[in-house]
Amino acid sequence: MSRVIYFDNAATTPITKDVVDAMLPYFNEYFGNPSSIYSHGRETRAAIETARKTIAKLLNAHTSEIIFTSGGTEANNMAIKGAVQYLGVQTIISSKIEHHCVLHTLEYLEKYHQVKIEYVALDEKGIVDLAHLETLLQQGSEKKLVSLMHANNEIGNLLPINDVAILCEKYNAYLHSDTVQTFGHISIDTQAVAVDFLSGSAHKFHGPKGVGFLYMRKKNKVQSFIHGGGQERGFRAGTENVYGIVGMAKAAEIAYQNLDKDAAYILSIKQYFIQQLQESFDDIQICGNMENSLYTVLNISFPNKENTMMLLFNLDIKGVCASGGSACSSGAATGSHVIQAILPNVDRVNVRFSFSKLNTTEEVDVVIQSLKAILV
């Protein structure tokens, strides 16, 4: 079987051997329930708390502000729904290019809980209009939540999160940011940036799937929306995913130890890919804000000679994994909601290529040749 070239790291990343090795003892040797009082349970409880300290330290947060979840979707749901139910939020300001786990949560709250949803204006590159955001914050006296992702998962745009945090402080609004694409790739200091809630998911930085966390600033405690036992200090019921939590902490630790080196290398892969695309095709366009973009994500628009799914299908035949949008919607016939929000009338084909420290320039060369064979 020929080698698969994996350029869909924004969907998920391969788990690395160091992370697997850290997890393995918690499958069979340290298998006790962390809520048990005997030594087998205390061992796994200690592993969870050590992992919590690791994540908290990387965010410059307190351990009590870290809640382990099943991933970014649960963390975002907990923050947004909790802000409405327990913090009195009546209006939520967001954007049309958020991840579906945020957009669908907003739709639910608007339909069933009469929460007012406002969407900040975006330009054709998907850049948030901060002046419009301030206008929305100025309107009315009700409690507001701003929910804007730190980096867009489809086009890579980075939010000027500190500027947004300053506006939220100025108008006494809460700030939630989906940082699933950035935690493990960009340093985030919760003491320097006044964010109230942020989320992370291990499988975006070479950790296991099915585990993530919510950072919740101490003064903004919401209650569990999964009811049961008193796990996670009462904030999230259910027996903890011990080996997943251990793996996530190990993956995060490795990511931040090597952050500068890995970021520079991945950016060089992205830049080489852009150069080769521009030399090989006359009519390609880069979507998003290239002046302020996450180094792992590249969204390319091709002339509409084939629809997106056929292009992805043909790439797959050649052993290339890429995406037409976020992983949860890339199979949808309607295409990318992000591209539709910022370029609604453009008849082109968009493909997201996303990179990790495991990719190479040689792989880029193969992908370029594959695209030539399909499109030229």
C-alpha positions in Angstrom: 0.0 0.0 0.0 1.3 3.4 -0.9 2.0 6.0 1.8 -0.8 8.3 2.8 0.0 12.0 2.8 -1.9 13.5 5.7 -2.7 17.2 5.3 -5.8 17.4 7.5 -4.2 18.1 10.9 -6.9 20.7 11.7 -9.3 17.8 11.8 -7.1 15.7 14.0 -3.4 14.9 14.5 -1.7 11.5 14.8 -1.0 10.6 18.4 2.8 10.4 19.0 4.7 7.5 20.7 5.7 9.5 23.7 2.0 10.3 24.4 1.0 6.6 23.9 3.8 5.5 26.3 2.6 7.9 29.0 -1.0 6.6 28.6 -0.3 2.8 28.6 0.2 2.2 32.3 -3.3 3.7 33.0 -5.0 1.1 30.8 -4.0 -1.9 32.8 -1.6 -1.2 35.7 -3.1 1.9 37.3 -6.7 1.1 36.5 -8.5 2.2 39.7 -11.5 4.4 39.7 -10.2 7.9 40.7 -13.2 8.4 43.0 -12.2 5.4 45.1 -10.5 5.9 48.5 -8.1 2.9 48.3 -4.6 3.2 46.9 -5.5 2.1 43.3 -8.0 4.9 43.2 -5.6 7.4 44.8 -3.0 6.6 42.2 -5.3 7.5 39.3 -6.6 10.6 41.2 -3.0 11.8 41.6 -2.4 11.3 37.8 -5.5 13.5 37.0 -4.4 16.2 39.4 -0.9 16.2 38.0 -2.3 16.6 34.5 -4.5 19.4 35.8 -1.5 21.2 37.1 0.3 20.8 33.8 -2.6 22.3 31.8 -3.1 25.1 34.3 0.6 26.0 34.3 0.7 26.2 30.5 -2.2 28.7 30.6 -0.9 30.6 33.6 -4.1 29.6 35.4 -5.1 28.1 38.8 -5.7 24.4 38.9 -9.2 25.0 40.1 -10.0 26.8 36.8 -9.4 23.7 34.7 -12.3 21.2 34.1 -11.6 18.1 32.1 -14.2 17.3 29.4 -14.8 14.9 26.5 -13.4 17.6 24.1 -13.8 21.0 22.7 -17.5 20.6 21.8 -18.5 19.8 25.4 -16.3 22.5 26.8 -17.8 25.2 24.5 -21.4 24.0 25.3 -20.7 24.1 29.0 -19.3 27.6 28.8 -22.0 29.1 26.6 -25.0 27.4 28.1 -23.6 27.9 31.6 -23.2 31.7 31.0 -26.9 31.9 30.1 -28.2 29.7 32.9 -25.9 30.8 35.8 -24.4 34.1 34.9 -27.6 35.8 33.6 -26.4 36.3 30.0 -29.3 37.5 27.8 -27.4 38.4 24.6 -24.6 36.6 22.9 -22.4 38.2 20.3 -20.6 35.8 18.0 -19.8 35.4 14.3 -21.1 33.4 11.3 -17.8 31.6 10.9 -17.6 29.9 14.3 -17.3 26.1 14.7 -20.7 24.4 14.4 -20.6 23.3 18.1 -20.8 27.0 18.9 -23.3 28.0 16.1 -25.7 25.2 16.8 -25.5 26.0 20.6 -26.5 29.6 19.8 -29.4 28.4 17.6 -30.6 26.2 20.4 -30.4 29.0 23.0 -32.2 31.4 20.7 -35.0 29.0 19.9 -35.6 27.4 23.3 -34.3 30.0 25.8 -35.1 33.3 24.1 -31.5 34.4 24.1 -30.8 37.2 21.7 -28.0 36.4 19.2 -26.0 39.1 17.5 -23.4 38.5 14.7 -20.4 40.8 14.3 -19.7 41.9 10.8 -16.9 40.3 8.8 -15.0 41.4 5.7 -14.3 39.2 2.7 -11.2 37.8 4.4 -13.2 36.8 7.5 -11.7 39.6 9.7 -13.8 40.6 12.6 -15.0 44.2 12.5 -13.9 45.5 16.0 -15.8 48.8 15.6 -19.0 46.9 14.9 -18.3 44.6 17.9 -18.0 47.7 20.1 -21.3 49.0 18.7 -23.0 45.7 19.6 -21.5 45.8 23.1 -22.8 49.4 23.6 -26.4 48.5 22.8 -28.7 47.7 25.8 -27.8 47.2 29.4 -28.4 43.4 29.6 -25.6 41.0 30.5 -23.7 39.9 27.3 -21.3 37.2 26.3 -18.9 37.5 23.4 -18.0 34.1 21.9 -15.3 34.3 19.2 -12.8 31.6 18.2 -9.1 32.3 18.6 -8.3 30.8 15.3 -10.7 29.8 12.6 -10.5 26.1 11.9 -11.2 26.4 8.2 -9.3 29.6 7.0 -6.9 30.0 9.9 -7.7 33.6 10.8 -6.3 34.7 14.2 -8.6 36.8 16.4 -6.9 39.9 18.0 -8.0 38.3 21.3 -6.5 40.9 23.5 -8.3 43.7 21.7 -11.5 41.8 22.1 -10.9 41.2 25.8 -10.3 44.9 26.4 -13.6 45.7 24.7 -15.4 43.1 26.8 -13.9 44.5 30.0 -14.8 48.0 29.0 -18.5 47.1 28.6 -18.6 44.5 31.4 -19.3 41.5 29.1 -18.0 38.0 29.5 -15.6 36.6 26.9 -15.5 33.0 25.7 -13.0 31.9 23.1 -12.9 28.5 21.3 -9.1 27.9 21.4 -9.3 24.3 20.1 -7.1 25.1 17.1 -4.6 27.2 19.1 -3.9 25.6 22.4 -0.8 23.5 21.8 0.2 25.8 19.0 0.2 29.3 20.4 1.0 30.4 24.0 -2.1 31.6 25.8 -1.7 33.5 29.1 -4.9 33.9 31.0 -3.4 36.5 33.3 -2.4 38.7 30.4 -5.7 38.3 28.4 -8.9 38.7 30.3 -10.8 35.8 28.9 -13.5 34.2 31.0 -13.8 30.8 29.3 -11.6 28.9 26.8 -11.5 25.4 25.5 -9.0 22.8 24.3 -9.0 19.4 22.7 -6.1 17.0 22.9 -6.4 15.5 19.4 -5.5 18.8 17.8 -1.9 18.7 19.3 -1.0 15.0 18.9 -2.9 13.8 21.9 -5.8 11.3 22.2 -9.3 11.8 20.9 -12.2 12.1 23.3 -10.6 14.4 25.9 -10.3 18.1 26.3 -10.8 20.8 28.9 -12.6 24.0 29.8 -10.7 26.9 31.4 -13.2 28.8 33.6 -12.1 31.9 35.4 -12.6 31.5 39.2 -15.1 34.4 39.5 -17.4 33.0 36.8 -18.4 29.6 38.1 -21.1 27.8 36.2 -22.7 24.5 37.2 -22.4 21.1 35.6 -24.8 20.4 32.8 -24.0 16.7 33.0 -25.6 15.5 36.3 -24.5 12.5 38.3 -21.6 12.1 40.7 -19.4 14.8 42.0 -16.4 14.4 39.7 -14.4 17.4 38.6 -15.2 19.1 41.9 -18.9 19.0 41.0 -18.5 20.7 37.6 -18.6 17.7 35.4 -20.2 14.4 36.4 -18.9 11.0 35.1 -15.9 8.9 35.8 -12.9 10.7 34.3 -11.1 9.5 31.2 -7.9 8.9 33.1 -5.6 7.7 30.3 -7.0 10.4 28.0 -6.3 13.1 30.5 -2.8 11.8 31.1 -2.2 11.7 27.4 -3.5 15.2 26.9 -1.2 16.6 29.5 1.8 14.8 28.0 1.0 16.0 24.5 0.5 19.6 25.8 3.8 19.5 27.7 5.7 18.3 24.6 3.9 20.8 22.4 5.0 23.8 24.5 8.5 22.5 25.2 9.1 22.5 21.4 6.7 25.3 20.4 9.1 27.8 18.7 11.0 25.1 16.8 7.9 23.3 15.7 6.0 26.5 14.8 8.9 27.7 12.6 9.1 24.3 10.9 5.4 24.0 10.2 5.3 27.5 8.9 8.1 26.7 6.5 6.0 23.8 5.2 3.0 26.1 4.7 5.1 28.8 3.0 6.7 26.2 0.7 3.3 24.9 -0.2 2.0 28.4 -1.1 5.1 29.0 -3.2 4.7 25.8 -5.1 0.9 26.4 -5.7 1.6 29.9 -7.0 4.3 28.6 -9.4 2.1 25.7 -10.6 -1.4 27.3 -11.0 -2.5 30.6 -12.6 -5.8 31.0 -10.8 -5.5 30.0 -7.2 -6.5 32.2 -4.3 -5.7 32.0 -0.6 -8.7 32.5 1.6 -8.6 34.2 4.9 -6.3 36.8 6.5 -2.7 35.8 5.5 -1.3 38.7 7.5 -2.5 37.2 10.7 -3.1 33.5 10.3 -2.5 30.3 12.2 0.6 28.6 10.8 -1.0 25.2 10.6 -4.0 26.1 8.3 -4.1 27.0 4.6 -7.4 27.3 2.7 -7.0 27.4 -1.1 -9.6 28.4 -3.7 -9.3 26.7 -7.1 -11.3 27.5 -10.3 -14.5 25.5 -10.3 -13.6 22.8 -12.8 -14.8 20.1 -10.4 -16.9 20.4 -7.3 -15.2 20.2 -3.9 -16.1 16.6 -3.1 -14.9 15.3 -6.5 -11.5 17.1 -6.0 -11.2 15.6 -2.5 -12.2 12.2 -3.8 -9.6 12.4 -6.5 -6.9 13.5 -4.0 -7.9 10.6 -1.8 -7.4 8.2 -4.7 -3.9 9.5 -4.9 -3.4 9.0 -1.2 -3.8 12.6 -0.1 -6.0 13.6 2.9 -7.3 17.1 2.8 -10.7 18.7 3.7 -13.4 20.9 2.1 -14.2 22.4 5.5 -14.3 21.4 9.2 -14.2 17.6 9.8 -17.8 17.6 11.2 -19.2 19.1 8.0 -16.7 18.3 5.2 -19.1 15.7 3.9 -22.0 18.0 3.7 -23.4 18.8 0.2 -23.8 22.5 1.2 -20.1 23.1 1.5 -18.3 25.2 3.9 -20.4 27.6 6.0 -17.3 29.7 6.6 -16.6 30.3 2.9 -20.3 30.9 2.3 -20.4 33.5 5.1 -17.5 35.6 3.7 -17.7 34.8 0.0 -21.4 33.9 -0.6 -21.4 34.4 -4.4 -18.1 33.0 -5.5 -18.3 29.9 -7.6 -15.0 28.2 -6.8 -13.6 25.1 -5.1 -12.1 25.5 -1.6 -9.8 22.9 0.0 -8.2 23.2 3.4 -4.7 21.8 3.8 -3.5 21.7 7.4 0.0 20.8 8.6 1.9 19.3 11.5 5.5 18.8 12.6 5.3 15.4 11.0 4.8 16.7 7.4 7.7 17.3 4.9 8.4 19.4 1.8 8.7 16.1 -0.1 5.0 15.5 0.7 4.2 18.9 -0.6 5.8 18.1 -3.9 3.7 14.9 -4.2 0.5 16.8 -3.5 1.4 19.5 -6.1 1.9 16.8 -8.7 -1.4 15.2 -7.7 -3.2 18.5 -8.1 -1.7 19.1 -11.5 -2.8 15.7 -12.6 -6.4 16.4 -11.5 -6.8 20.0 -12.5 -4.5 20.8 -15.4 
